[in-house]
Amino acid sequence: MTPESVLTELRLALQMVMTLGAPLLLAVLVVGVVVGIAQAATQINEPTIAFVAKAVTLFAVIAIGGSWMLGALVDFTAALIQRIPELVG
């Protein structure tokens, strides 16, 4: 196993992490900003409102895109397992 192949596999894994994590993080970020602006405008500074809104958003994004995320992760894992012989040998 050469350093180049290790770096290639690491790069692919990091790309997969970013691909799977980006929709979740972006959705929670947008909701957090919107709730923060609404709380600032109404002067209601209750942290549980922001938490519940973010939790509901996270659940919704996972419910909507979870099958795609799981499929992408399974495809990546299957491809990685198939590459093991060429990585080791």
C-alpha atoms as one frame of an Amber mdcrd trajectory, in Angstrom:
protein
   0.000   0.000   0.000   1.624   3.188  -1.184   1.238   6.590   0.406  -0.549
   7.766  -2.747  -3.202   5.059  -2.460  -3.707   5.880   1.216  -4.173   9.554
   0.394  -6.552   8.689  -2.442  -8.721   6.540  -0.175  -8.632   9.191   2.531
  -9.672  11.858   0.024 -12.570   9.688  -1.184 -13.692   9.071   2.392 -13.569
  12.782   3.232 -15.532  13.585   0.085 -18.180  11.083   1.163 -18.350  12.613
   4.638 -18.801  16.082   3.160 -21.385  14.842   0.653 -23.444  13.194   3.374
 -22.991  15.888   6.004 -23.469  19.008   3.896 -27.262  18.785   3.437 -27.784
  18.220   7.152 -25.486  21.018   8.228 -26.776  23.508   5.661 -30.410  22.886
   6.582 -29.715  23.296  10.296 -27.632  26.413   9.587 -30.418  28.048   7.584
 -33.036  27.243  10.208 -30.741  28.478  12.981 -30.203  31.798  11.240 -33.910
  32.250  10.508 -34.902  31.395  14.078 -32.146  33.651  15.416 -33.364  36.569
  13.331 -36.962  35.930  14.412 -35.915  35.760  18.070 -33.912  38.961  17.750
 -36.829  40.735  16.101 -39.312  39.623  18.740 -36.852  39.806  21.646 -37.699
  36.255  22.698 -34.428  34.681  23.765 -35.471  31.131  24.566 -32.814  28.561
  23.593 -35.254  25.671  23.428 -37.084  27.268  20.488 -33.936  27.207  18.382
 -33.059  23.688  19.540 -36.480  22.255  18.728 -36.559  23.951  15.327 -33.110
  22.580  14.470 -34.007  19.095  15.718 -37.205  19.019  13.650 -35.296  20.233
  10.587 -32.612  17.603  11.055 -35.249  14.892  11.389 -37.043  16.129   8.256
 -33.874  16.208   6.167 -32.959  12.703   7.304 -36.496  11.504   6.544 -36.410
  13.050   3.077 -32.827  12.261   2.060 -31.977   9.355   4.323 -32.445   6.680
   1.684 -30.164   8.555  -0.704 -27.559   8.991   2.040 -27.700   5.336   3.006
 -27.467   4.267  -0.636 -24.435   6.464  -1.225 -22.742   5.115   1.902 -23.478
   1.496   0.945 -22.135   2.077  -2.585 -18.983   3.684  -1.208 -18.443   0.846
   1.273 -19.015  -1.835  -1.370 -16.552  -0.147  -3.725 -14.002   0.143  -0.931
 -14.358  -3.540  -0.040 -13.951  -4.480  -3.707 -10.741  -2.404  -3.873  -9.136
  -4.177  -0.897  -7.200  -6.739  -2.981  -5.569  -4.079  -5.131  -4.862  -1.895
  -2.107  -3.179  -4.684  -0.163  -1.408  -6.407  -3.032
